[in-house]
Amino acid sequence: MLAMLAYPETQARAHAELDAVVGRSRLPTFADLPHLPYVRAMVKEALRWRPLSPSGPPHQTIEDDWYEGMFIPKGTVCIPNMWHLNRDPKIFGKNPEHFDPSRYLDASGNTAPGMSEMKERGHFTYGFGRRICVGRYMADNTLFINIAVLLWAAKLGRKKYASGSFIPLDLDGWVDGGLSVLVVFITYR
């Protein structure tokens, strides 16, 4: 909902897609999923843009390793920084701090082909390896149907001052009171 208020052009594009595919005479269903690539991209982008947790589950190294000149001994517990991974400009382009579902679509508006497994999911939020979220498919489907039905049924808008200008949104206001995210290596002896 915050993204729809901050980026009204994404909401307008989703409304146009829903109107073209579903129309106004019925609710969206899971049968519409393959025909709503922009709404599917919104699910990926929502999970990338504001992950539920800034860090992932701990992993333990199975052998000694070197990373960027730092020795990481076998048995070190590594906690992935999902917030940082989801904002890597090498993966997500020059504007990773913005909500932009079209980053997952090709020029014709369809799901972009040739994506890696991570890009197919669209984010690192579910983790990776053996500890990847077991509920990721249910979460994706639940978010899809919730976003599709909400945007089919409603248009979200920002309040205005009496002067007619929009009340500003503070997209990062929660950061000051949130968790401090650090990359920590813990070694067991």
Contacts in CASP RR format, 6 or more apart in sequence:
PFRMAT RR
TARGET T0000
AUTHOR 0000-0000-0000
METHOD contacts of the structure
MODEL  1
MLAMLAYPETQARAHAELDAVVGRSRLPTFADLPHLPYVRAMVKEALRWR
PLSPSGPPHQTIEDDWYEGMFIPKGTVCIPNMWHLNRDPKIFGKNPEHFD
PSRYLDASGNTAPGMSEMKERGHFTYGFGRRICVGRYMADNTLFINIAVL
LWAAKLGRKKYASGSFIPLDLDGWVDGGLSVLVVFITYR
1 150 0 8 1.000
1 156 0 8 1.000
2 50 0 8 1.000
2 169 0 8 1.000
2 171 0 8 1.000
3 10 0 8 1.000
3 42 0 8 1.000
3 45 0 8 1.000
3 46 0 8 1.000
3 49 0 8 1.000
3 50 0 8 1.000
3 99 0 8 1.000
4 10 0 8 1.000
4 11 0 8 1.000
4 151 0 8 1.000
4 156 0 8 1.000
4 157 0 8 1.000
5 156 0 8 1.000
5 157 0 8 1.000
5 158 0 8 1.000
5 169 0 8 1.000
6 99 0 8 1.000
6 169 0 8 1.000
6 171 0 8 1.000
7 98 0 8 1.000
7 99 0 8 1.000
7 100 0 8 1.000
8 157 0 8 1.000
8 158 0 8 1.000
10 42 0 8 1.000
10 99 0 8 1.000
10 100 0 8 1.000
10 101 0 8 1.000
11 151 0 8 1.000
11 155 0 8 1.000
11 156 0 8 1.000
13 38 0 8 1.000
13 101 0 8 1.000
13 102 0 8 1.000
14 38 0 8 1.000
14 39 0 8 1.000
14 42 0 8 1.000
14 147 0 8 1.000
14 151 0 8 1.000
15 151 0 8 1.000
15 155 0 8 1.000
17 36 0 8 1.000
17 37 0 8 1.000
17 38 0 8 1.000
17 39 0 8 1.000
18 28 0 8 1.000
18 36 0 8 1.000
18 39 0 8 1.000
18 148 0 8 1.000
18 151 0 8 1.000
18 152 0 8 1.000
21 32 0 8 1.000
21 35 0 8 1.000
21 36 0 8 1.000
22 28 0 8 1.000
22 32 0 8 1.000
22 36 0 8 1.000
22 148 0 8 1.000
22 152 0 8 1.000
27 149 0 8 1.000
27 152 0 8 1.000
27 153 0 8 1.000
28 36 0 8 1.000
28 39 0 8 1.000
28 145 0 8 1.000
28 148 0 8 1.000
28 149 0 8 1.000
28 152 0 8 1.000
29 145 0 8 1.000
30 141 0 8 1.000
30 144 0 8 1.000
30 145 0 8 1.000
32 148 0 8 1.000
33 40 0 8 1.000
33 141 0 8 1.000
33 144 0 8 1.000
36 144 0 8 1.000
36 148 0 8 1.000
37 105 0 8 1.000
37 109 0 8 1.000
37 110 0 8 1.000
37 111 0 8 1.000
38 101 0 8 1.000
38 102 0 8 1.000
38 105 0 8 1.000
38 109 0 8 1.000
39 144 0 8 1.000
39 147 0 8 1.000
39 148 0 8 1.000
39 151 0 8 1.000
40 104 0 8 1.000
40 111 0 8 1.000
40 144 0 8 1.000
41 101 0 8 1.000
41 102 0 8 1.000
41 103 0 8 1.000
41 104 0 8 1.000
41 105 0 8 1.000
41 111 0 8 1.000
42 101 0 8 1.000
42 147 0 8 1.000
43 140 0 8 1.000
43 143 0 8 1.000
43 144 0 8 1.000
43 147 0 8 1.000
44 101 0 8 1.000
44 104 0 8 1.000
44 121 0 8 1.000
44 122 0 8 1.000
44 123 0 8 1.000
45 99 0 8 1.000
45 100 0 8 1.000
45 101 0 8 1.000
45 103 0 8 1.000
45 104 0 8 1.000
45 122 0 8 1.000
46 99 0 8 1.000
46 143 0 8 1.000
46 147 0 8 1.000
47 122 0 8 1.000
47 123 0 8 1.000
47 125 0 8 1.000
47 126 0 8 1.000
47 139 0 8 1.000
47 143 0 8 1.000
48 86 0 8 1.000
48 92 0 8 1.000
48 122 0 8 1.000
48 123 0 8 1.000
48 124 0 8 1.000
48 125 0 8 1.000
49 86 0 8 1.000
49 98 0 8 1.000
49 99 0 8 1.000
51 82 0 8 1.000
51 83 0 8 1.000
51 86 0 8 1.000
51 123 0 8 1.000
51 124 0 8 1.000
51 125 0 8 1.000
52 125 0 8 1.000
53 82 0 8 1.000
53 125 0 8 1.000
54 81 0 8 1.000
54 82 0 8 1.000
54 83 0 8 1.000
54 179 0 8 1.000
54 181 0 8 1.000
55 79 0 8 1.000
55 80 0 8 1.000
55 81 0 8 1.000
55 82 0 8 1.000
55 83 0 8 1.000
55 179 0 8 1.000
55 181 0 8 1.000
56 79 0 8 1.000
56 80 0 8 1.000
56 82 0 8 1.000
56 127 0 8 1.000
57 79 0 8 1.000
57 127 0 8 1.000
57 131 0 8 1.000
58 77 0 8 1.000
58 78 0 8 1.000
58 79 0 8 1.000
59 77 0 8 1.000
59 78 0 8 1.000
59 79 0 8 1.000
59 80 0 8 1.000
59 131 0 8 1.000
60 75 0 8 1.000
60 76 0 8 1.000
60 77 0 8 1.000
60 78 0 8 1.000
61 72 0 8 1.000
61 73 0 8 1.000
61 74 0 8 1.000
61 75 0 8 1.000
61 76 0 8 1.000
61 78 0 8 1.000
62 74 0 8 1.000
62 75 0 8 1.000
63 74 0 8 1.000
64 71 0 8 1.000
64 72 0 8 1.000
64 73 0 8 1.000
64 74 0 8 1.000
65 71 0 8 1.000
65 72 0 8 1.000
66 72 0 8 1.000
72 78 0 8 1.000
72 185 0 8 1.000
73 187 0 8 1.000
75 187 0 8 1.000
75 188 0 8 1.000
76 185 0 8 1.000
76 186 0 8 1.000
76 187 0 8 1.000
76 188 0 8 1.000
77 185 0 8 1.000
77 186 0 8 1.000
77 187 0 8 1.000
77 188 0 8 1.000
78 185 0 8 1.000
79 183 0 8 1.000
79 184 0 8 1.000
80 124 0 8 1.000
80 127 0 8 1.000
80 128 0 8 1.000
81 181 0 8 1.000
81 183 0 8 1.000
82 124 0 8 1.000
82 125 0 8 1.000
82 127 0 8 1.000
83 181 0 8 1.000
84 181 0 8 1.000
85 124 0 8 1.000
86 92 0 8 1.000
86 96 0 8 1.000
86 123 0 8 1.000
86 124 0 8 1.000
86 125 0 8 1.000
87 96 0 8 1.000
87 97 0 8 1.000
88 96 0 8 1.000
89 96 0 8 1.000
91 118 0 8 1.000
91 119 0 8 1.000
92 103 0 8 1.000
93 103 0 8 1.000
102 109 0 8 1.000
104 111 0 8 1.000
104 112 0 8 1.000
104 115 0 8 1.000
104 119 0 8 1.000
104 122 0 8 1.000
105 111 0 8 1.000
105 112 0 8 1.000
106 112 0 8 1.000
106 113 0 8 1.000
112 119 0 8 1.000
115 122 0 8 1.000
118 124 0 8 1.000
118 128 0 8 1.000
121 136 0 8 1.000
126 132 0 8 1.000
126 133 0 8 1.000
126 136 0 8 1.000
126 139 0 8 1.000
127 133 0 8 1.000
133 139 0 8 1.000
158 166 0 8 1.000
158 167 0 8 1.000
158 169 0 8 1.000
159 166 0 8 1.000
159 167 0 8 1.000
160 166 0 8 1.000
160 167 0 8 1.000
161 167 0 8 1.000
END
